[in-house]
């Protein structure tokens, strides 16, 4: 269960990085709105998932950053 949650965290982080990179490129207004919306959703999902982990794991995650 924890391994699945950690894999999901990794996926959310990767998506956030990808969306941030996309925002640095030339996008139409519509594309930019879509990417910003997805970025916000990914950040919310990451935060929600991180907060659902046991406190011991959360602590070790912040020390790795």
C-alpha positions in Angstrom: 0.0 0.0 0.0 2.7 2.5 1.0 4.7 1.5 -2.2 1.7 2.4 -4.3 1.3 5.7 -2.6 5.0 6.6 -3.0 4.7 5.7 -6.7 1.7 8.0 -7.0 3.7 10.8 -5.2 6.5 10.3 -7.7 4.0 10.5 -10.6 2.5 13.7 -9.3 5.9 15.3 -8.9 6.9 14.3 -12.4 3.7 15.7 -13.8 4.2 19.0 -11.9 7.7 19.3 -13.3 6.4 18.6 -16.8 3.6 21.2 -16.5 6.0 23.8 -15.1 8.3 23.1 -18.0 5.4 23.5 -20.4 4.6 26.9 -18.9 8.0 28.1 -19.9 7.2 27.5 -23.6 5.2 29.4 -26.1 1.6 28.4 -25.6 -1.8 29.8 -26.7 -3.9 31.4 -24.0 -6.2 28.3 -24.0 -3.2 25.9 -23.8 -1.7 28.0 -20.9 -5.1 28.0 -19.0 -5.3 24.2 -19.4 -1.7 23.6 -18.3 -2.2 25.9 -15.3 -5.4 24.1 -14.3 -3.7 20.7 -14.5 -0.7 22.0 -12.5 -3.0 23.2 -9.8 -4.8 19.9 -9.7 -1.6 17.9 -9.6 -0.3 20.1 -6.7 -3.5 19.5 -4.8 -3.4 15.8 -5.4 0.2 15.7 -4.3 -0.5 17.6 -1.1 -3.6 15.5 -0.3 -1.7 12.2 -0.9 1.4 13.4 1.1 -0.9 14.3 4.0 -2.4 10.9 4.0 0.9 9.1 4.5 2.0 8.1 8.0 3.9 10.8 9.8 7.1 8.8 9.8 7.2 8.7 6.0 6.2 12.3 5.7 9.1 13.3 7.9 11.6 11.3 5.8 10.2 12.9 2.6 10.9 16.4 3.7 14.4 15.7 4.9 15.3 14.4 1.3 14.3 17.7 -0.4 
